[in-house]
Amino acid sequence: MRRAGAAGHDYADRMADTPPGAPQPPSPTTSAAPPPVGPAARMPGRRLGWRRFLVLAGVVLLIAACAVFMVFQLGESLGAEALLIGLVAAILPVPVLVACFLWLDRYEPEPLKYLIFCFAWGAFVSTAASLTVNNNAAKLFEGWGLPAALTAVLVAPFIEELTKALGPILLLIFRRREISGITDALVYCGLSAIGFAMVENILYLGGYGYATGVERYGPATGTQQVIAIFIVRILLFGFAHPLFTSMTGVGLGIAARTADRRVRVLAPVAGLLLAMMLHGTWNLLPTLTQATGETLILLYGFIGVMVPIFFGMVGLAVWLRAWEGRLTERILPDYVRAGWLTPPEVAALSSLGRRHAARAWAKRVGGDAGLKAMRGYQFAATRLALLRDGMRRGLDNRPADRERAATEERELLEAISGYRAYFVGRDPQAPTGTWDGQRYHLRFPDGSQRSVEAPDEPVVPIPVVLAPPPPPAFPAGYGPPGWYGPPPSAPWPPGRS
């Protein structure tokens, strides 16, 4: 584990790697407005103009219309009783699957409204389009004298993966900043796939399971078939749809973090094609098994192809889960140098364990309000790191986008200052102090003063006052190389308590 006491030189080395053309962080002295104070500091929201209102209303109406269509179609084909049983059984795994994807996004949780949008898109829009296309394709194949089962191999993988991915794709186009990387794209695509699988499972559990069993042998057989399909389709293969669509999520995440226009187009297309191929292979296995009578085809395909891909994707997701923590440790030193943060604060954001310890400390110091402020502080700091990384990569090509990024950076910095101000001097067990960029100048209750190095393993934002910004002789609020804030002329700068 890296020594935080030696963080100054380490961060100086990292800052030396900053791209020459990258925009510099603003200085605290250039703030156009005083930062918000207290745990209630919030990011200002966008105004809901008439165009955004029309788009939002159109999306809501589309999802609602598709939901009504699916309820009507399923109710007409299954009946009320089978529909209710299928719905209850299909909903059971949803909280577990959703929790798995939300577990991946702990550093910067995505807005609830976009999560609901992707889930509803997959559950209603994607299923409505896929059901219509698949039914028409099956009729077309029968008219040509071909088996209707070919629909599952030649049509379903393409229309289902395309429509499941369309919701996250629209989110990337119109709300690009909400997809900060592969992790965010995996979450959005995963929720869309879970919504799709839930509605599809209603058809299998209620129709092929309960309704078919009741029609042939009675309610007891129907119940047994529901249990059998639940075990096979959900407990054993419930990961299938999220696994397929996660391939598209990888492509969308790559596109979100690159400034190359070719990669922005080719990466999602490649991910979508891979998802279609994987989905088609999955559907092909039972079709071949049924046609040849060789059950080993299904067994070998499942164990030799799907299981390795599944565990490979799980390993990638776990590795990506810590990416945002590593990113904060690599990017936020820019703001240490500009005078907004201290190195131990950056170290305290680098892992979920340290963040959890920081929240426990905040709750001890400030109660529930302190815990809420610490969450806001951590989320804003993570979003700031993602924003600056995008500025370094040149993701904003147009002047309007660059101006908007600079405005968002300023708002995030002011929000962080507001959250941070809530903790300064609040811990009765910690002496009051000032951070000068290299060490702490602490004053103890008996009046004595002492300079100390940063602790080896900081797990909470150190509740000290930041040193004044550098002299204006250096551009953009920067001092000489390796500078983290000028050491005060005395342990206590004038005017500071």
Buried (B, 14 or more C-beta within 10 A) or exposed (E): EEEBBEBBEBBBEBBEEBEEEBBBBBBBEEEEEEBBEEBEBEBEEEEEEEEEEEEEEEBEEBBEEBBEBBBEBBBEBBBEBBBBBBBEBBEEBBEEBBEBBBEBBBBBBBEEEBBEBBBBBBBBBBBBBBBEBBEEBBEEBEEEEEEBBBBBBBBBBBBBBBBBBBBBBBBBEEEBBBBBBBBBBBBBBBBBBBBBBBBBBBBBBBBBBBBBBBEEEEEEBBBBBBEEBBEEBBEEBBBBBBBBBBBBBBBBBBBBBBEEEEBBEBBBEBBBBBBBBBBBBBBBBBBBBEEEEEEEBBEEBBEEBBEEBBEEBBEBBEEBBBBBBEBBBBBBBBBBBBBBBBBBBBBBBBBBEBBEBBBBBBBBBBEEBBBBBBBBBBBBBBBBBBBBBBBBBBBBEEEEBBEEBBEBBBBBBBBBBBBBBBBBBBBEEBBBBBBBBBBBBBBEEEEEEEBEEBBEBBBBBBBBBBBBBBEEEEEEBBBEEBBBBBBBEEBBBEEEE
